[in-house]
């Protein structure tokens, strides 16, 4: 039996009802929203949009736009807003979805990029960010939580600091949406990107972007939206402006089911469960001889995302033994976040990452710790 501990990449198992919702949609739902007399698909898309708006604390669901994944949505926000000579500030803990997009804009569009060093645990240096804001600063981009160390930044603190500036506040919420309460209004967030397949416990192939009233990115993709079809210009209204082409209706059906589960369970309850998982992980990992952990040493302000290496051991060998001999599935390497590993001190080798999910049991954790102890000793 395999034990899955790579929920920072994608959640498994999915929320109850997701698989059935996907199956039912493919089997019975006909037509595309806005393109045929298929009112069921129109209602489905509107319902998911409204559920996400409720989750994020906005009363205008048209400001939630859908795409393939968080990376596409991050590109829409960054490339759709930043122009030549614009200044943008980010941190040294960002995922490649942010860092590569910003480097591209630096090279191709001539933006001015400032990368502020975070702490080795993964927390943003907010005072240093504040000192680097100028009149030309167009955007501050921060990941809510690191996919390497699990450190969770305070959106409320950062958002209030930026409130009186002209800079847009953009958040990569890939690791937190569904596991941490987020209110875009209270935290003065202008742009927030997230996936359906991580802590929202839905299927892959769905990402979303919240866009505040303050900003209007240029769309990256143009084409049919099922609306304003008499014009050969892209619609300017939201969400149509950013949703060209046929959407992933089965994926949205699955996400609808997972959002029902999140709403019924409650993000506060899920957050408490995540804290409990972090406490168990810390307790178990610190007992393993030679293990060096990267990231916060307490369960406060962190997610159950743990990166580590083991003295004198090849991390690839350890991860392979965990999988082949014990059926424990983890992730090893740089986790698409080389900046984060450079900041934490685990570059260039990277780490083994273990990220338990909401449905992992105490027995799962016990088996995993025993397997890790054995692999670390015998690899």
C-alpha positions in Angstrom: 0.0 0.0 0.0 1.4 3.4 -1.0 1.3 6.3 1.5 1.1 9.7 -0.3 3.0 12.6 1.3 3.3 15.0 -1.5 0.3 17.2 -1.0 2.3 20.4 -1.5 2.5 19.4 -5.2 -1.1 18.2 -5.5 -3.6 16.9 -3.0 -4.6 13.2 -2.8 -7.1 11.9 -2.1 -9.5 14.5 -3.3 -12.4 15.8 -1.4 -15.4 13.5 -1.2 -17.7 13.9 -4.2 -15.0 15.2 -6.6 -14.6 12.1 -8.7 -18.3 11.5 -8.9 -18.8 15.1 -10.0 -16.3 14.8 -12.7 -17.8 11.6 -13.9 -21.4 12.9 -13.9 -20.4 16.1 -15.8 -18.6 14.2 -18.5 -21.5 11.7 -18.8 -24.4 14.0 -18.8 -23.7 17.7 -19.1 -24.0 19.1 -22.7 -22.8 22.3 -24.2 -20.4 25.1 -23.1 -21.3 28.1 -21.0 -22.4 31.1 -23.0 -22.2 29.1 -26.3 -25.3 27.0 -26.3 -28.6 26.6 -24.6 -27.0 24.7 -21.7 -28.1 26.5 -18.7 -26.7 23.8 -16.4 -23.1 24.6 -17.4 -23.8 28.4 -17.1 -25.0 27.8 -13.5 -22.1 25.5 -12.7 -19.5 28.1 -13.7 -21.3 30.9 -12.0 -21.7 28.8 -8.8 -17.9 28.0 -8.6 -17.1 31.7 -9.2 -19.4 32.7 -6.4 -18.0 30.1 -4.0 -14.5 31.3 -4.6 -15.6 34.9 -4.1 -17.2 34.0 -0.8 -14.1 32.1 0.2 -11.9 35.2 -0.5 -14.2 37.8 1.0 -15.3 39.7 -2.1 -18.9 40.4 -3.0 -18.1 40.7 -6.8 -17.7 37.2 -8.3 -17.0 38.6 -11.7 -13.5 39.5 -10.4 -12.7 35.8 -10.1 -11.4 34.6 -13.5 -10.5 31.1 -14.4 -7.6 29.5 -16.2 -5.5 26.3 -16.4 -3.5 26.7 -13.2 -1.8 29.1 -10.8 1.1 29.7 -13.1 -1.0 30.9 -16.0 -2.9 33.2 -13.6 0.4 34.6 -12.2 1.5 35.3 -15.8 -1.7 37.0 -16.5 -1.3 39.3 -13.5 2.4 40.1 -13.9 2.7 40.3 -17.7 -0.7 41.9 -18.0 0.2 44.8 -15.7 4.0 45.5 -15.8 5.4 47.8 -18.5 8.8 49.1 -19.4 10.6 50.8 -16.5 8.0 49.7 -14.0 9.6 48.7 -10.6 8.5 45.4 -8.9 9.6 44.0 -5.6 9.5 40.4 -4.7 11.2 38.0 -2.2 13.9 35.4 -2.4 11.4 32.6 -1.6 9.3 32.8 -4.7 8.3 29.8 -6.9 9.5 29.7 -10.5 6.0 30.7 -11.6 6.9 34.1 -10.2 10.7 34.3 -10.6 10.8 33.1 -14.2 8.0 35.4 -15.2 9.7 38.4 -13.6 13.1 37.5 -15.1 11.4 37.3 -18.5 9.8 40.7 -18.0 13.1 42.1 -16.8 14.8 40.9 -20.0 12.1 41.5 -22.6 10.2 44.5 -21.2 12.9 46.3 -19.2 11.2 46.2 -15.8 13.2 47.0 -12.8 13.3 44.1 -10.4 14.2 44.1 -6.7 14.5 40.7 -4.9 14.4 41.2 -1.1 16.2 38.5 0.9 13.8 36.5 3.2 14.9 34.8 6.4 16.4 31.3 6.1 13.1 30.0 7.5 11.2 31.5 4.6 9.6 34.6 6.1 9.5 37.8 4.1 11.5 40.8 5.5 8.7 43.2 5.5 10.7 46.2 6.8 13.2 45.7 3.9 10.4 45.6 1.4 8.9 48.8 2.8 12.3 50.6 2.5 12.6 49.7 -1.2 9.2 51.0 -2.3 9.5 54.1 -4.5 7.2 56.2 -6.6 8.0 53.9 -9.5 7.1 50.7 -7.7 4.2 49.2 -9.6 3.8 45.8 -7.8 4.9 43.8 -4.8 4.7 40.1 -5.3 4.8 37.7 -2.4 4.0 34.0 -1.9 1.7 33.5 1.0 3.5 30.3 2.0 6.6 28.7 0.8 6.3 25.3 -0.9 9.8 24.5 0.4 9.8 25.5 4.1 6.1 25.9 4.8 6.6 29.4 6.3 3.4 31.5 6.1 3.6 35.3 5.7 1.2 37.8 7.2 -0.9 39.1 4.4 -2.7 41.5 6.8 0.6 43.2 7.9 2.0 43.5 4.4 -1.3 44.6 2.9 -1.8 47.4 5.4 1.8 48.6 4.9 1.1 48.8 1.1 -2.3 50.4 1.6 -1.0 53.9 1.3 1.3 53.2 -1.7 0.5 53.1 -5.4 1.9 49.6 -5.7 -0.4 46.7 -6.4 -0.2 43.9 -3.9 -0.1 40.5 -5.6 -0.2 37.2 -3.7 0.7 33.7 -4.8 -1.7 31.7 -2.7 -0.9 28.3 -4.3 0.0 26.7 -0.9 -2.6 28.4 1.3 -6.0 28.8 -0.4 -8.3 26.4 1.4 -6.0 25.9 4.3 -5.7 29.4 5.7 -8.3 32.1 5.9 -7.8 34.8 3.3 -9.8 38.0 3.0 -8.8 40.1 0.0 -10.6 43.2 1.2 -9.3 43.2 4.7 -5.8 42.5 3.5 -5.9 45.0 0.7 -4.9 42.4 -1.9 -5.1 43.5 -5.5 -4.3 40.3 -7.3 -4.3 36.7 -5.9 -3.6 33.5 -7.8 -4.4 30.0 -6.7 -5.1 26.4 -7.9 -8.0 24.1 -7.5 -5.9 21.0 -6.9 -3.9 21.7 -3.7 -5.6 22.6 -0.5 -9.0 23.1 -2.2 -8.8 19.3 -2.8 -10.1 19.6 -6.3 -8.9 18.4 -9.7 -5.9 19.6 -11.7 -6.4 21.8 -14.7 -8.1 24.7 -12.9 -6.5 27.9 -11.7 -8.1 31.3 -10.8 -7.1 34.9 -10.3 -8.8 37.5 -8.2 -8.5 41.0 -9.7 -9.4 44.0 -7.5 -11.1 47.2 -8.8 -7.8 49.0 -8.6 -6.1 47.2 -11.5 -6.9 45.8 -14.9 -4.3 43.5 -16.5 -4.1 43.2 -20.2 -5.3 39.8 -21.3 -2.7 37.3 -22.5 -5.1 35.3 -24.7 -7.7 36.6 -27.1 -10.5 34.8 -28.8 -14.1 33.6 -28.4 -15.7 34.2 -25.0 -19.3 33.3 -25.9 -20.2 37.0 -25.5 -20.1 40.2 -27.6 -19.6 38.0 -30.7 -20.6 40.8 -33.1 -17.2 42.5 -32.3 -13.7 41.5 -33.5 -12.3 43.2 -30.4 -11.8 41.4 -27.1 -14.5 42.2 -24.5 -13.4 44.5 -21.8 -15.8 43.3 -19.1 -14.8 40.8 -16.4 -14.6 37.9 -16.4 -15.0 37.5 -20.2 -11.9 39.6 -20.9 -9.7 36.9 -19.5 -11.5 33.7 -20.4 -11.1 33.1 -24.1 -11.8 29.6 -25.4 -13.8 26.7 -24.0 -13.3 26.3 -20.2 -12.5 23.1 -18.3 -16.1 22.3 -17.4 -15.5 18.9 -15.9 -12.7 20.4 -13.8 -15.0 23.1 -12.6 -17.6 20.5 -11.7 -15.0 18.7 -9.6 -13.9 22.0 -8.0 -17.5 22.8 -7.2 -17.8 19.6 -5.2 -14.5 20.2 -3.4 -15.6 23.8 -2.5 -18.8 22.4 -1.1 -16.6 20.2 1.2 -14.4 23.1 2.1 -17.4 25.2 3.0 -19.0 22.5 5.1 -15.8 21.6 6.9 -14.7 25.2 7.4 -11.3 26.7 6.6 -10.8 27.4 10.3 -11.2 23.7 11.1 -8.9 22.7 8.3 -6.3 25.2 9.5 -6.4 23.6 12.9 -5.9 20.2 11.4 -3.0 21.5 9.4 -1.4 22.9 12.6 -1.8 19.5 14.3 -0.1 17.8 11.3 2.8 20.3 11.6 3.1 19.5 15.3 3.2 15.7 14.6 5.7 16.2 11.8 8.0 18.3 14.0 7.8 15.7 16.8 8.6 12.8 14.5 11.3 14.4 12.3 13.3 15.8 15.2 13.8 12.3 16.6 15.6 11.0 13.5 19.3 11.0 13.8 21.3 13.2 11.4 18.2 14.9 10.0 18.6 18.6 9.2 15.3 20.4 8.8 14.8 23.7 6.8 12.1 26.1 7.8 10.3 27.2 11.0 11.1 25.1 14.0 7.6 25.5 15.5 4.0 24.9 14.2 3.3 28.6 14.4 2.9 30.5 11.1 3.7 27.4 9.1 2.0 24.7 7.0 2.8 21.0 7.2 5.4 21.3 4.4 8.7 20.0 5.6 12.1 19.9 3.8 15.1 18.2 5.1 18.3 16.3 4.3 20.2 13.7 6.3 23.8 13.9 7.1 26.0 11.7 5.0 23.1 10.4 2.9 22.1 11.1 -0.7 18.6 12.5 -0.6 17.7 10.8 -3.9 18.7 7.4 -2.5 16.7 8.1 0.7 13.6 9.1 -1.2 13.9 6.1 -3.6 14.2 3.7 -0.6 11.1 5.3 1.0 9.1 4.7 -2.1 10.4 1.3 -3.3 10.8 -0.4 0.1 8.0 1.3 2.1 5.6 2.7 -0.4 6.0 6.3 1.0 5.7 8.9 -1.8 7.6 12.1 -1.2 9.3 14.7 -3.4 13.0 15.3 -3.8 15.0 18.0 -5.4 14.5 21.8 -5.8 10.7 21.8 -6.0 10.7 24.4 -8.8 11.9 26.9 -6.2 15.7 27.4 -6.5 15.5 30.9 -5.0 13.9 29.4 -1.9 16.6 26.7 -1.5 19.3 29.3 -1.9 17.7 31.3 0.9 17.3 28.3 3.1 20.8 27.0 2.5 19.8 23.7 0.7 21.0 24.7 -2.8 22.0 23.1 -5.2 21.2 19.6 -4.0 17.7 20.5 -2.7 15.8 18.4 -0.1 13.4 15.7 0.6 10.0 17.2 1.1 7.2 15.6 3.0 3.8 17.3 3.0 1.0 15.3 4.7 -2.5 16.2 3.7 -5.9 16.6 5.4 -6.8 12.9 5.1 -3.5 11.4 6.3 -4.1 9.5 9.6 -2.1 9.1 12.7 -1.3 5.6 11.6 0.0 6.9 8.2 2.3 9.3 10.1 3.6 6.5 12.3 4.3 4.3 9.4 6.0 7.1 7.5 8.3 8.0 10.4 9.3 4.4 10.8 10.0 4.1 7.1 12.1 7.3 7.2 14.1 6.2 10.2 14.8 2.9 8.5 15.7 4.5 5.2 18.0 7.1 6.8 19.8 4.4 8.7 20.2 1.8 5.9 20.4 3.8 2.6 
